[in-house]
């Protein structure tokens, strides 16, 4: 039996592919006005992993948050 919290996390990391390197993710409301940064990092890594071959796993991730994310708007990830 799947843990409902794990299932929700997997669903949150499952992004909608708009184009080859363009993805859209939804946000989970955690009771704040802004998007949780860990969610953004997880979704960004998920998008990046979907654009490379399976054997090319990520080994590092660095990020800066310059502005707060809007909890009501989807996040678009453009992978370069």
C-alpha positions as CSV (number, residue, x, y, z in Angstrom):
1,X,0.0,0.0,0.0
2,X,1.4,3.4,-1.0
3,X,1.8,6.1,1.6
4,X,-0.5,9.0,0.8
5,X,2.2,11.6,1.6
6,X,4.6,9.9,-0.8
7,X,1.9,9.6,-3.5
8,X,1.2,13.3,-3.2
9,X,4.9,14.2,-3.5
10,X,5.3,12.0,-6.6
11,X,2.3,13.7,-8.1
12,X,3.7,17.2,-7.3
13,X,7.0,16.3,-9.0
14,X,5.2,15.0,-12.1
15,X,5.3,18.0,-14.4
16,X,3.3,18.6,-17.5
17,X,5.5,18.7,-20.6
18,X,4.6,21.7,-22.8
19,X,7.5,21.4,-25.3
20,X,10.8,19.5,-25.4
21,X,12.5,21.6,-22.7
22,X,9.4,23.4,-21.3
23,X,7.4,22.1,-18.3
24,X,4.6,23.3,-16.0
25,X,4.2,22.5,-12.4
26,X,1.5,23.1,-9.9
27,X,2.0,24.3,-6.3
28,X,0.8,22.8,-3.1
29,X,-0.8,25.1,-0.6
30,X,1.1,24.7,2.7
31,X,-0.8,27.6,4.4
32,X,1.4,30.4,3.3
33,X,1.0,33.1,0.6
34,X,4.1,31.9,-1.2
35,X,5.4,28.8,-2.9
36,X,7.7,26.6,-0.8
37,X,11.3,26.8,-2.1
38,X,11.9,23.1,-1.7
39,X,9.0,22.4,-4.0
40,X,10.5,24.7,-6.7
41,X,13.9,22.9,-6.4
42,X,12.3,19.5,-6.6
43,X,10.3,20.4,-9.6
44,X,13.2,22.1,-11.3
45,X,15.3,19.0,-10.8
46,X,12.5,16.8,-12.1
47,X,12.2,18.9,-15.2
48,X,16.0,18.8,-15.8
49,X,16.1,15.0,-15.4
50,X,13.4,14.6,-18.0
51,X,15.6,16.3,-20.6
52,X,18.7,14.0,-20.3
53,X,19.4,10.3,-20.7
54,X,18.8,8.1,-17.6
55,X,22.6,7.6,-16.9
56,X,23.1,11.4,-16.7
57,X,22.0,11.9,-13.1
58,X,22.3,15.2,-11.2
59,X,25.1,15.5,-8.7
60,X,24.6,19.0,-7.5
61,X,21.9,21.7,-7.3
62,X,22.3,25.4,-6.4
63,X,19.6,28.0,-6.4
64,X,18.9,31.6,-5.4
65,X,15.3,32.8,-4.8
66,X,15.0,36.4,-6.0
67,X,11.3,36.8,-5.6
68,X,8.5,34.9,-3.9
69,X,6.4,32.5,-6.0
70,X,2.6,33.0,-6.3
71,X,0.9,30.0,-4.8
72,X,-2.1,30.4,-7.2
73,X,-0.1,30.4,-10.4
74,X,1.6,27.5,-12.1
75,X,5.4,27.5,-12.4
76,X,6.9,27.2,-15.8
77,X,10.4,25.5,-16.0
78,X,12.5,26.2,-19.1
79,X,15.4,23.8,-19.2
80,X,18.6,24.9,-21.0
